[in-house]
Each structure stands twice: as structure tokens, then as C-alpha cells.
């Protein structure tokens, strides 16, 4: 049976993991794209503390942050259906 995430489990790390799996990529793939270590990707997906610059780099690679023309950034919201 596949892992089921409850709505309240959708932390930033879980959203990142979902994005990665939907793109059929491994943590090693994401590490290569971001130029970071596999351990740092694993820590990010498990909501472990990381330096802000590293988190921003990973958010960009996971497509969870969007750069706007005025040099500001915003998080992307992911639509989620909730089954009772």
C-alpha cells in the first residue's frame, strides 16, 4: 500500500518530496541539479535545519519558489485534495 500523507503532514519537506517523486527523480538527482549533497537533500525533505542559502537553492530546484521581476521571491502553493 502506498504511503498516505494527511493534510496536516504537508510540511515544506513533504511538499518537496511530493514534487520530486511526481517528477520521477531521486534525491541524488535533485542533489546534482542543486549542486548540494544527497544528505542535504535528505535533510531538507525531512525538515531538518539547514542554512537559508541552501534552502533557497533547493526551493528553486524543487520549483517551490518563484523569482519575480522585482527580485522578490514567493512560495508556490500546491493544490491538494483532502479526502475525509
N, CA and C atoms as an extended XYZ file, in Angstrom:
252
Properties=species:S:1:pos:R:3:atomname:S:1:resname:S:1:resid:I:1 pbc="F F F"
N         0.858       -1.182        0.000 N   UNK     1
C         0.000        0.000        0.000 CA  UNK     1
C         0.901        1.240        0.000 C   UNK     1
N         0.594        2.236       -0.855 N   UNK     2
C         1.423        3.446       -0.889 CA  UNK     2
C         1.275        4.264        0.393 C   UNK     2
N         2.321        5.038        0.665 N   UNK     3
C         2.282        5.911        1.837 CA  UNK     3
C         1.210        6.974        1.640 C   UNK     3
N         0.455        7.250        2.683 N   UNK     4
C        -0.595        8.253        2.626 CA  UNK     4
C        -0.189        9.420        3.518 C   UNK     4
N        -0.234       10.632        2.963 N   UNK     5
C         0.062       11.826        3.739 CA  UNK     5
C        -1.244       12.523        4.090 C   UNK     5
N        -1.406       12.839        5.348 N   UNK     6
C        -2.569       13.610        5.765 CA  UNK     6
C        -2.325       15.075        5.424 C   UNK     6
N        -3.400       15.837        5.343 N   UNK     7
C        -3.293       17.258        5.010 CA  UNK     7
C        -2.344       17.982        5.953 C   UNK     7
N        -2.401       17.672        7.250 N   UNK     8
C        -1.555       18.366        8.217 CA  UNK     8
C        -0.099       17.900        8.160 C   UNK     8
N         0.201       16.885        7.342 N   UNK     9
C         1.575       16.415        7.159 CA  UNK     9
C         2.291       17.161        6.035 C   UNK     9
N         1.633       18.101        5.385 N   UNK    10
C         2.218       18.757        4.220 CA  UNK    10
C         3.152       19.893        4.625 C   UNK    10
N         4.245       19.519        5.221 N   UNK    11
C         5.289       20.480        5.548 CA  UNK    11
C         6.055       20.799        4.266 C   UNK    11
N         6.931       21.755        4.343 N   UNK    12
C         7.735       22.122        3.185 CA  UNK    12
C         8.529       20.921        2.675 C   UNK    12
N         9.095       20.159        3.582 N   UNK    13
C         9.858       18.974        3.188 CA  UNK    13
C         9.004       17.939        2.482 C   UNK    13
N         7.791       17.718        2.989 N   UNK    14
C         6.891       16.763        2.341 CA  UNK    14
C         6.441       17.259        0.981 C   UNK    14
N         6.182       18.559        0.853 N   UNK    15
C         5.815       19.104       -0.456 CA  UNK    15
C         6.960       18.910       -1.446 C   UNK    15
N         8.188       19.119       -0.968 N   UNK    16
C         9.351       18.925       -1.829 CA  UNK    16
C         9.453       17.471       -2.269 C   UNK    16
N         9.275       16.564       -1.333 N   UNK    17
C         9.340       15.132       -1.648 CA  UNK    17
C         8.287       14.772       -2.690 C   UNK    17
N         7.064       15.278       -2.522 N   UNK    18
C         5.986       15.004       -3.474 CA  UNK    18
C         6.365       15.522       -4.863 C   UNK    18
N         6.882       16.748       -4.929 N   UNK    19
C         7.315       17.316       -6.208 CA  UNK    19
C         8.369       16.428       -6.866 C   UNK    19
N         9.346       15.987       -6.077 N   UNK    20
C        10.432       15.163       -6.620 CA  UNK    20
C         9.896       13.838       -7.147 C   UNK    20
N         9.060       13.181       -6.367 N   UNK    21
C         8.519       11.885       -6.771 CA  UNK    21
C         7.636       12.025       -8.009 C   UNK    21
N         6.839       13.073       -8.064 N   UNK    22
C         5.989       13.305       -9.243 CA  UNK    22
C         6.827       13.508      -10.506 C   UNK    22
N         8.010       14.049      -10.328 N   UNK    23
C         8.916       14.253      -11.466 CA  UNK    23
C         9.787       13.031      -11.728 C   UNK    23
N         9.563       11.978      -10.946 N   UNK    24
C        10.295       10.709      -11.080 CA  UNK    24
C        11.803       10.889      -10.961 C   UNK    24
N        12.188       11.693       -9.970 N   UNK    25
C        13.597       11.948       -9.701 CA  UNK    25
C        13.976       11.379       -8.345 C   UNK    25
N        15.238       11.035       -8.197 N   UNK    26
C        15.747       10.565       -6.912 CA  UNK    26
C        16.320       11.741       -6.135 C   UNK    26
N        16.587       11.515       -4.864 N   UNK    27
C        17.252       12.549       -4.074 CA  UNK    27
C        18.627       12.847       -4.660 C   UNK    27
N        19.288       11.830       -5.186 N   UNK    28
C        20.595       12.024       -5.814 CA  UNK    28
C        20.465       12.922       -7.040 C   UNK    28
N        19.401       12.729       -7.836 N   UNK    29
C        19.145       13.598       -8.997 CA  UNK    29
C        18.987       15.047       -8.557 C   UNK    29
N        18.185       15.254       -7.514 N   UNK    30
C        17.935       16.621       -7.028 CA  UNK    30
C        19.215       17.247       -6.491 C   UNK    30
N        20.020       16.447       -5.804 N   UNK    31
C        21.290       16.953       -5.280 CA  UNK    31
C        22.173       17.437       -6.421 C   UNK    31
N        22.234       16.659       -7.508 N   UNK    32
C        23.038       17.053       -8.657 CA  UNK    32
C        22.536       18.333       -9.298 C   UNK    32
N        21.221       18.470       -9.430 N   UNK    33
C        20.636       19.681      -10.023 CA  UNK    33
C        20.899       20.915       -9.165 C   UNK    33
N        20.885       20.726       -7.846 N   UNK    34
C        21.063       21.857       -6.925 CA  UNK    34
C        22.524       22.125       -6.600 C   UNK    34
N        23.392       21.170       -6.895 N   UNK    35
C        24.794       21.332       -6.545 CA  UNK    35
C        25.044       21.191       -5.051 C   UNK    35
N        24.275       20.299       -4.431 N   UNK    36
C        24.414       20.039       -2.996 CA  UNK    36
C        24.584       18.541       -2.796 C   UNK    36
N        24.793       18.112       -1.558 N   UNK    37
C        24.974       16.691       -1.290 CA  UNK    37
C        23.626       15.978       -1.145 C   UNK    37
N        23.663       14.675       -1.329 N   UNK    38
C        22.477       13.847       -1.123 CA  UNK    38
C        21.970       14.004        0.310 C   UNK    38
N        22.891       14.063        1.267 N   UNK    39
C        22.494       14.222        2.673 CA  UNK    39
C        21.749       15.527        2.909 C   UNK    39
N        22.136       16.591        2.207 N   UNK    40
C        21.451       17.880        2.369 CA  UNK    40
C        20.035       17.810        1.798 C   UNK    40
N        19.868       17.108        0.689 N   UNK    41
C        18.527       16.918        0.118 CA  UNK    41
C        17.669       16.112        1.091 C   UNK    41
N        18.228       15.049        1.640 N   UNK    42
C        17.501       14.227        2.600 CA  UNK    42
C        17.096       15.058        3.826 C   UNK    42
N        18.019       15.864        4.312 N   UNK    43
C        17.720       16.731        5.465 CA  UNK    43
C        16.602       17.710        5.134 C   UNK    43
N        16.638       18.288        3.946 N   UNK    44
C        15.606       19.234        3.512 CA  UNK    44
C        14.242       18.554        3.481 C   UNK    44
N        14.172       17.371        2.877 N   UNK    45
C        12.892       16.662        2.776 CA  UNK    45
C        12.390       16.184        4.139 C   UNK    45
N        13.285       16.077        5.100 N   UNK    46
C        12.891       15.663        6.447 CA  UNK    46
C        12.826       16.825        7.421 C   UNK    46
N        12.772       18.038        6.886 N   UNK    47
C        12.571       19.261        7.671 CA  UNK    47
C        13.628       19.487        8.740 C   UNK    47
N        14.851       19.095        8.446 N   UNK    48
C        15.959       19.317        9.362 CA  UNK    48
C        16.511       20.723        9.140 C   UNK    48
N        17.121       21.312       10.140 N   UNK    49
C        17.678       22.666        9.999 CA  UNK    49
C        18.794       22.702        8.951 C   UNK    49
N        18.724       23.700        8.082 N   UNK    50
C        19.735       23.934        7.056 CA  UNK    50
C        19.940       25.434        6.910 C   UNK    50
N        21.104       25.852        6.431 N   UNK    51
C        21.311       27.288        6.187 CA  UNK    51
C        20.293       27.822        5.172 C   UNK    51
N        19.875       29.047        5.351 N   UNK    52
C        18.867       29.650        4.479 CA  UNK    52
C        19.292       29.637        3.016 C   UNK    52
N        20.553       29.920        2.741 N   UNK    53
C        21.011       29.931        1.339 CA  UNK    53
C        20.844       28.553        0.702 C   UNK    53
N        21.074       27.503        1.462 N   UNK    54
C        20.905       26.145        0.951 CA  UNK    54
C        19.423       25.849        0.721 C   UNK    54
N        18.572       26.257        1.661 N   UNK    55
C        17.132       26.049        1.493 CA  UNK    55
C        16.615       26.763        0.247 C   UNK    55
N        17.060       27.991        0.023 N   UNK    56
C        16.618       28.737       -1.159 CA  UNK    56
C        17.052       28.043       -2.443 C   UNK    56
N        18.265       27.528       -2.453 N   UNK    57
C        18.768       26.808       -3.620 CA  UNK    57
C        17.889       25.585       -3.897 C   UNK    57
N        17.544       24.853       -2.855 N   UNK    58
C        16.712       23.662       -3.015 CA  UNK    58
C        15.277       24.019       -3.405 C   UNK    58
N        14.736       25.075       -2.828 N   UNK    59
C        13.383       25.504       -3.196 CA  UNK    59
C        13.292       25.816       -4.686 C   UNK    59
N        14.334       26.425       -5.229 N   UNK    60
C        14.347       26.733       -6.664 CA  UNK    60
C        14.374       25.455       -7.503 C   UNK    60
N        15.210       24.504       -7.117 N   UNK    61
C        15.332       23.260       -7.877 CA  UNK    61
C        14.044       22.438       -7.801 C   UNK    61
N        13.380       22.471       -6.661 N   UNK    62
C        12.113       21.756       -6.500 CA  UNK    62
C        10.939       22.525       -7.113 C   UNK    62
N        11.201       23.688       -7.668 N   UNK    63
C        10.146       24.551       -8.231 CA  UNK    63
C         9.104       24.920       -7.188 C   UNK    63
N         9.551       25.154       -5.967 N   UNK    64
C         8.652       25.573       -4.895 CA  UNK    64
C         8.799       27.052       -4.578 C   UNK    64
N         9.621       27.740       -5.338 N   UNK    65
C         9.784       29.176       -5.156 CA  UNK    65
C         9.859       29.805       -6.547 C   UNK    65
N         9.273       30.949       -6.674 N   UNK    66
C         9.252       31.640       -7.957 CA  UNK    66
C         9.907       33.000       -7.787 C   UNK    66
N        10.853       33.298       -8.650 N   UNK    67
C        11.501       34.611       -8.645 CA  UNK    67
C        10.638       35.560       -9.481 C   UNK    67
N        10.393       36.741       -8.953 N   UNK    68
C         9.628       37.734       -9.697 CA  UNK    68
C        10.570       38.780      -10.264 C   UNK    68
N        10.056       39.605      -11.139 N   UNK    69
C        10.899       40.587      -11.826 CA  UNK    69
C        11.480       41.644      -10.886 C   UNK    69
N        10.874       41.858       -9.729 N   UNK    70
C        11.386       42.874       -8.806 CA  UNK    70
C        12.307       42.277       -7.746 C   UNK    70
N        12.944       41.145       -8.072 N   UNK    71
C        13.930       40.483       -7.211 CA  UNK    71
C        13.358       39.920       -5.914 C   UNK    71
N        12.059       39.813       -5.824 N   UNK    72
C        11.490       39.177       -4.641 CA  UNK    72
C        11.119       37.738       -4.997 C   UNK    72
N        10.877       36.952       -3.993 N   UNK    73
C        10.542       35.544       -4.193 CA  UNK    73
C         9.253       35.233       -3.469 C   UNK    73
N         8.545       34.240       -3.963 N   UNK    74
C         7.352       33.793       -3.255 CA  UNK    74
C         7.241       32.288       -3.380 C   UNK    74
N         6.683       31.675       -2.340 N   UNK    75
C         6.490       30.235       -2.353 CA  UNK    75
C         5.333       29.892       -3.270 C   UNK    75
N         5.438       28.755       -3.905 N   UNK    76
C         4.383       28.256       -4.773 CA  UNK    76
C         3.447       27.419       -3.921 C   UNK    76
N         2.149       27.616       -4.111 N   UNK    77
C         1.207       26.764       -3.383 CA  UNK    77
C         0.865       25.568       -4.261 C   UNK    77
N         0.747       24.414       -3.632 N   UNK    78
C         0.430       23.191       -4.351 CA  UNK    78
C        -0.990       22.805       -4.000 C   UNK    78
N        -1.864       22.712       -5.023 N   UNK    79
C        -3.245       22.322       -4.724 CA  UNK    79
C        -3.289       20.881       -4.221 C   UNK    79
N        -4.022       20.677       -3.152 N   UNK    80
C        -4.116       19.333       -2.558 CA  UNK    80
C        -5.582       19.043       -2.312 C   UNK    80
N        -5.983       17.844       -2.707 N   UNK    81
C        -7.354       17.427       -2.394 CA  UNK    81
C        -7.311       16.673       -1.087 C   UNK    81
N        -8.315       16.874       -0.281 N   UNK    82
C        -8.369       16.243        1.045 CA  UNK    82
C        -9.554       15.296        1.072 C   UNK    82
N        -9.284       14.015        1.257 N   UNK    83
C       -10.353       13.026        1.356 CA  UNK    83
C       -10.662       12.767        2.821 C   UNK    83
N       -11.925       12.763        3.145 N   UNK    84
C       -12.333       12.541        4.535 CA  UNK    84
C       -12.282       11.084        4.894 C   UNK    84
